[in-house]
């Protein structure tokens, strides 16, 4: 039952992430991708914040098993006090800006990682942690 709920939540995130999200660009196109955040998805619980992000690739990329993608929507959790982040889930899409069919999903939370100053994750963390 847990996996059915997980898959359902991923598809609901896909529907809201790609089509209904209000994406705000947080970093300029670096020649590889542009980074966006959905400010409306910010959910704070104490010093922890969850927020959806989107990577929109300039050129077609591929999943590890060879499926073509143009964008990835991620759900991350930020530990504002310790300045660290972890990926909770990700969905790769066949189209740009979270459009098209989902081609790959992951709902396995990853390990915590320190946020490196000056990187894209630092921009995400500042946005998520400064939200009221």
VENZI-V793239 format. One record per helix or strand. SS is the DSSP state (@ for helix, = for strand). FROM is the first residue (numbers start at 1). TO is the last residue. Records with the same first field share a line. If there is no record, write none. Layout:
SS->FROM-TO ; FROM-TO
//
This chain:
@->2-20 ; 96-98 ; 120-130
=->23-27 ; 33-45 ; 48-62 ; 68-79 ; 84-93 ; 102-106 ; 113-114
//
